[in-house]
Amino acid sequence: MTDLSQLRQRIDELDRELVRIVAERIAVCEDVARYKEHSDTPIIQPARVRDVVTTRRQWAIDDGVDPDFVEQLVRVLLTETHRIEVAKRRPDPAPDKAAAPSGDRSGLDTVAARIDHVVVAVDDVTVAMRSLVDRLGFHPQGLAGGDEPGIAAVSAGGVTLVLVDRTASADVAAYLEAHGSGVQHVAIEVLNAGFARASLESGAAPLLTEIVVDDHGMEQFFTAQDPATGLQLGFVARTGHRVGLSGANVKAMFAALRASES
């Protein structure tokens, strides 16, 4: 019988090979980006994305692996390689803003990858941080661009929560006065913010903002709060450097929300 150390050694070998394959895949995608840069080929091709997801799900079924798990891995890969492609085309980090969805899957279903972060409005960031870190096992995470008063982030594994209280800005204070503490919005990472926004707009979704691009090339836009569920969504596409959320991003979002309600 193979002993545990041998099994672990085999896992290490397979993981090393997996990383090598990922690196090779990214290198090929960089070649694709260079090709597209000198042609009229659009970066975001919904039919190709849907085909990749569908075929990989079938491959997973054929090999006896959970297809939902494989789709999650594939979408993370697609998001990263798309970021690389778009980064090579800056200073226009949001191409294909007029793209429209097609096919059986919705536009959002085509490009959504994962939950990027959740913003939570709290009465006191310090108290909330202490509870999440000491009681629940999260750890503090720095904000892109440095610390901001009244805003903090915590992470555990791949889960990020952004906390904000009334000392961050008058807009946050107004939000807390009107809505109280709790989840303010859920941010979904997408391959392409322009395509995602056009898809939602074509379905008459209540959009709150245009696409805003920060200094790092991160695109984001927000829907208005859904009256049926109380849910507000943000959408994030990292088209430049892969960096986390900044305090300026958070305050800009609350300012847009307050402006829409006035």
Secondary structure, 3 states (H helix, E strand, C coil): CCCHHHHHHHHHHHHHHHHHHHHHHHHHHHHHHHHHHCCCCCCCCHHHHHHHHHHHHHHHHHCCCCHHHHHHHHHHHHHHHHHHHHHCCCCCCCCCCCCCCCCCCCHHHHHEEEEEEEEEECCCHHHHHHHHHHHCCCEEECCECCCECCEEEEEECCEEEEEECCCCCHHHHHHHHHHCCEEEEEEEEECCHHHHHHHHHHCCCCECCCCEECCCCEEEEEECCCCCCCCCEEEEEECCCCCCCEHHHHHHHHHHHHHHHC
